[in-house]
Amino acid sequence: MPKILARIVAELRSNRLRFPRYRLAALLIEQLAETHGREEHARRVLREADRNWGWGVDTAGTGAEHVPFPLNLLLRLVPGFLHDLRLSGRVPGLGGRFRWLRRALSQDDRRAPGVPALLAGLDPADEKRAARLLLRAFMDDLTRQYRRSPAHVRGAAHVFYPLLLLNEHGGELVELMTERRADLDRFDPVVVVSYTPDAVEVADDEEPLWTLIRWRRELVTADDAAAWHQVLRTPLAISAPPLPPDLSRYDVADRTWVPPARVAPWWSSWIAITLFWMALAGAAGAYAGQTAAWHRSACATGLWTPWTESGRQLAGTECVGVAEPDYLFAPGNAEMRQVQTVLQQENERAARLHEGSDRPYVTIVYLAALTSSDNDTLAAAREGLAGVAIAQKRQNRSAGPSEPLVRILLANAGGRMQHGAGIARLLRRYQDGEAPIVGVVGLDQSRQETVAAIQELGKAGLPMVASTLSADRLVGESPFYFQVAPQNSRQAWMAAAFADSLAGKGQVTRRARVYYSHDETDYYASNLKSRVVARLKERRFAVEAHRFTPIGAAKPGAADRSEDPYAGDPRDAGVSACGFGGLVYFAGRGIPDFAEFVKGVADKCASAPPVILGGDDVTRYVADVRVRSAVGGIGYYYESFAAAPSKCGQPQRHDFYAELFATFPFECQEPGPGRTLDGHAALSYDATETMITAIRRLGGLRHRVPVNSYTVWRQLGTLYTPDTSGHAIEGATGALDFGTGSPRQYPVDKAVLILRAKGAERPTHVGACGNITGATDEELFPWCDSIPEPYR
């Protein structure tokens, strides 16, 4: 039987079939006489059989002579130890063929010893066991090569099972294969045809072919597994031609014939398979690289899909663009994630309510500076998002056929709004058939880039309602632009009136020094500075304008033509304010410039600081209790466009604050990350509510008007009252009315408040002017009625 099997293997190897297990088993069977009872000799034979690993062990031992002693010791001991583990066949992933050999020698006993011990215990006289080992090796090798899976590509090339034609001298092989095939569920890809001298003769009237056809029909028509097994176990006997009279002239090698198999196709060769896997690995690597590049350039998540765009891109260190609220533009913190989670939940809720509903379903974009390069915690940005979330939540909770369902998209224009125009152009192409974009709320920082964004949004026909913008020129940039904050002209008049009251009490002299940001692109700072200087002069103050270079900007160069004194950076400006007996007005950005300005004051005159009044952007600094608590000894006044809420658990001026505190409990922590005292949340709420009110009124008309950006813009122009009978909208920051008898783009008599802050303490209300819901006479300045009409 071993000779017949060796001939079969030799014939099949010519058909691109490989038999590594059979070769190993045949090599060991040849040396059984030497290895029997001698485990050490068996280990040596196994090492010689494992030529690749054995060469590595020998090479490591030779190279150990040229390295330091610790490494020398490792090279002498570790490779040999690992090789012995491999030869034992007991370590998964290390044994390979030897793990198979251990199972074959031990009859699949998991508790068996290693291969050397099993090989030493194999008796050379036990020819039956040796034959079984060779047959198992042959069949396992054959089975492995006919597997069809991504890890066995060559198996697809073998479409015909090998056919073995055996005469009566192959009876031992047939017997062993019959024994192996007692389990019919075993996969054996070989067909064996043999005959024996004592074969049963069939009836003379039945042809051998019809016998085979009948047997096959019984096999394929078996109803269940039991019937199928029964057909296979029933011997099939057919007549065969007579045997040659003289069998002695056939030697053993000629008593078996292996018909040539079909030549395997070219793509099953090792070269083709290697090239295939190389190409596949290259494609996977290229895709992974493209995905990584997409993540870097487009701030994307997940796998790269060429047919989609993320709507975002990396600009320097900031990710700008448009995204659903589940994407965090800003460096994440727990509070920001909680706010954006509520926004995303409301988006999902609006989508569910839209199914089967006739209510208007619209998208409102919140465009703002959602990232910063100043390493602040973006508390003001978070509060702006919180205000939008409350407006969306209250609206989606309402019922009625004209009540719109609101979806929010977030758009980040960068820390200084420098990408606002690009985002506006992106929104012009951003289409959603189910929930069209009907307007933009938010906006941020009255800069040159913000003006460019307003102009681009106007060209796209998208109405805007800004939440915190106050520069005077903005209302002239586009008829599609509206704002809920008062203009800088009104803020400057309030600052001058407050300074006049301080001078009347003797708290300051009739001198004033206005520090402003020397940034030609910052329209807010230059506009507020010029308005404050003019109003203070009207109040007979001697005014000086001092400029400073904002953080991150270049210092004035040779082309600078300004005649105002230069104070250096914001910290230097704070130092220069020490000792000034008049009012110090800060017309710049709250973060990071005012933070550095206050530090400069604390550096030089913490015990006797000047009287400081900041513009409304200082509320960004006040919004982050962690930042302002870093300088606890300097008190200052600042202007705000929203009344501070009462403490949690107390009655609130507006339902907005009750909803805000219930939705975001961290806002109630004192001190803590919340405490929305700067007005950004309320202003964002009012801007979003203004947009929603315009949409709602479209559905409430007698003839229902289609909701789109142009009809919403037209409706925004009607948010005014023809007389003094009431207000168009009762906002969280006060009444919102865009005119009396005729519309304009900023609210009438909008609230401006003066507050005082010091360190982490809760800011205190000093006074206010404007139409504030629930305000008492004690909360308003006595001179509010004297505000001239142009500043109302």
Beta strands, then each sheet from edge to edge (+ up, - down):
strand 1: 163-166
strand 2: 191-194
strand 3: 256-257
strand 4: 312-315
strand 5: 318-323
strand 6: 361-368
strand 7: 405-412
strand 8: 437-442
strand 9: 464-466
strand 10: 481-483
strand 11: 511-517
strand 12: 542-548
strand 13: 583-587
strand 14: 611-614
strand 15: 635-640
strand 16: 729-731
strand 17: 734-736
strand 18: 752-758
strand 19: 764-769
sheet 1: 2+ 1+ 3-
sheet 2: 4+ 5- 7+ 6+ 8+ 9+ 10+
sheet 3: 12+ 11+ 13+ 14+ 15+ 18- 19+
sheet 4: 16+ 17-
end
